[in-house]
Amino acid sequence: MANIKVRAMKMGRAISKFFHYNQIPPNAEVVPIVKPPSTYGIGGKYRDMEVDDYWRYLEDQFKTWEEYGRTLMCDGWTSNNRWHIINFMANCVTGIVFIGSVDTSGHRMDAQYFYSLIDDTLCMVKNWHKYVVAIVTNNAANFKAATKKLREKHKSIIWVLCAAHCIDLALEDIGKLDDIRDTIDEGKMVTFLNIIIKS
């Protein structure tokens, strides 16, 4: 009987992993041949097991951070339903690790707010700030001021501009030049006409 429970637990975790990694809601319809874990199982105990596994994985990552240091990266974006999200990731020799997301909708996007978000992330686990070598953000004034304040508190941290954001801004500026803007407008017209002809 215990063996069946162990197998059921393993199967439940495997199915739950599939749901979590593919962002399928726990109450989604499934094939009736296999009795899947309940909504509670997927959204409750199996999710908690996944979180525990992830924290164990992070603890292994911490060991390399002590030796090599890490870079904290902040990436902001807006979802389809207009939520403003900031993702926090840690980059190290062993790869990138997702730390967490914050919904910043409804908050004032000033330097103090970003400072508190980044500092809270640095202090999330005891002594993380000791292993951070750099913080990567976009080069907006609010992030720049927030990281300047962070560097006053954590002297060993440097601020690095996001290269992709810098390139994006440079290309936007290049696109404003008269000759380039005319070429882009002509390209848009060709694309528009192509769509009309094909429909």
Beta strands, then each sheet from edge to edge (+ up, - down):
strand 1: 70-78
strand 2: 84-92
strand 3: 95-103
strand 4: 132-137
strand 5: 158-161
sheet 1: 3+ 2- 1+ 4+ 5+
end
